[in-house]
């Protein structure tokens, strides 16, 4: 019964995503809204350039896609939602364009003038899409070997000679969003070429490094390919400087935390102290200033408060599932008993008998990652058994390496404390650099921490929850703020971030960028063209409990 | 006579041997040259000059402990030579791969003394070392873009860590120094100088051309991929052990008793030209203190702290090398000696990354063993064993 509901509800969610029919609904938001773009455009808004990672790129659901009309092979008749045009940077650019929103939005989709490095279908990496499957509501867009899928679409992105194939606007001279999914703070300043030129696993290199280098290597050229004339000094920062931006947005550091987390603490290549983060961010900010730009920076949310991390504490009630992410909520949908959670928590040392505080260094929680949760659900659904999360490929009697699942499948409380500590250190470094350089800072950490608090008195939670009261939006997994991968924001989440970027820019630089209408982003009513503006595909359906 | 010569020869031999062992020990570059080539001759000349009988005292029988009067004062005249072979055992955290006696170097020196105050020396000496800075156990691996090492490489051919696991990088280094030097002995005389009323000083203009061989260098030379700017690079192929120096060493005594002897040397130096990562070429001043004790006529103990300068193509700034040499030398026969020296030293101005590492521009380079190495700022501790022969004028008995 519950399994059936799980399938049904997520199927509905999936349908909403594809048909732009679900999820929407517009109750009066707390967030103030403006319907049009600014008409008296400030000079500092004439050339906005974005430096960042997947968050600036607009990445969602483990995919990077700009094209519309891409068919979802797992759900006949449905389409895969593009994400680049729904990121916060895109919304900022639209709002600051000084043009009517219909025109501003259309330009972001138009390969001939778009500031986005628009990716053709089926998109890079492997987007999580709804699946018309009675046993599981999600699936991956690309089946089998993602490197050879669609005649090696992903592989072509790794090499300089072949990257144009993956771009809709490969000869563009208008690219201004330089967000590279997977890039770290230091890489933004120094990375002059992809770490690898092959999509395939690297022989002789441990899996960890394969994982670490794969992300940015497969999107480096598709984003920076138009700046190849800067070689051998081509970096994201140098490419941005070459554009002589009037306003530069800098939002980096999430991958320094995520790569450490995802590797179970074995990867130390990213910035790992406040001093290193501050040093790198200062370098980026100063480079932008020297290029003539005003700069606005942002700090990081607490990654452990996102939906990717499923707490092993049993949710006290269904209402709690809408506030925070509990493994029991997902298992409840999937029809798995809570005893499975108890077993998992005990086996991998995830329990916190004396209670825990999310995003706490001193009293951290234990988690099963979304990847681990899906693995459990799929394995249990097929075999009725619980998989060994320390096996590289779970199977009966598989050879487990104790602890190897840390980071990938589960997060122990002790490790969660370390992840949060690094998260805090990076944020401290960002704050230090912003203070030292007198750079306006968007406090994304406060926004998401406020939403995660579930506290009705918190203005951020109140604003998010008021988008569609009783339905949307919170940071609970599948409750509207995040896309299917549990890490990257939904259209609504990105709109909320854009809202705060705009507020910070207006306050710091005296501009009058009209605020983004978050509720309209949720409902898909920011523009009149349904091809471009559709209800948030990641928002929960109206009948969600 | 024989005894006095023996003492002098032992001391001189000690100098020569200590000097020749120094470079292998701490890779002191110009400091090596100071020790191996400049100090022996200078010390010898100074000691000889200070042993010169004072006017009016020639007829007196010297006390037993006093240095007897030698037949030759100052620098040796005529043609002299010296040759030796040496080997060293490295200490410190150098892993198991490099742990063992290093293949020794060969030294050759030819000199012609025009008179007792002027001599020309041409020499070549070699030394091997296994730098602790690149310690053959494991070395951190950097990838471009990452702030901190992404892992480490097992340089011993094992699988201790990765990426680069299983790769065997032979970083054994053999340096060759070619030295051209003019030695000039001056006697500064003054009634205000106590004792003999004069002080001998040796001034030695020197030209040094050094080169090297790195074990894993593909062309049997010292050209290897190198980066000095960790973690970002870039990686370049440069001759990491090749440099040329000019130097002018000035050696003067500060201690002379029948059993003890001490000198101080200052040696301003300049690169002939900058190379690689060198950022400038301002004058660098090396300093060497030398103390010896001769308890027996064929045995000499010596201690030699030094602050030398090295400026290789891998160095953005000159290395300030603080090192010491503690040794004992024993003359075995008229023409042969053996010497044992413990040496340890390290630069004081290491970079923020600890200087050493492997830097790969891409992961593929890590696979293909084409990464750059960062070797600057070597630290080494070694025990040096040396066997040598020399003409009596260089190693007087």
Interface residues (C-beta under 8 A of the other chain):
Chain A: X183 X184 X185 X186 X187 X190 X191 X192 X193 X194 X195 X196 X197 X198 X202 X203 X204 X205 X206 X209 X212 X213 X216 X232 X267 X268 X269 X270 X271 X272 X276 X280
Chain B: X142 X143 X144 X145 X146 X147 X148 X149 X150 X151 X162 X163 X165 X166 X231 X232 X234 X361 X362 X363 X364 X366 X367
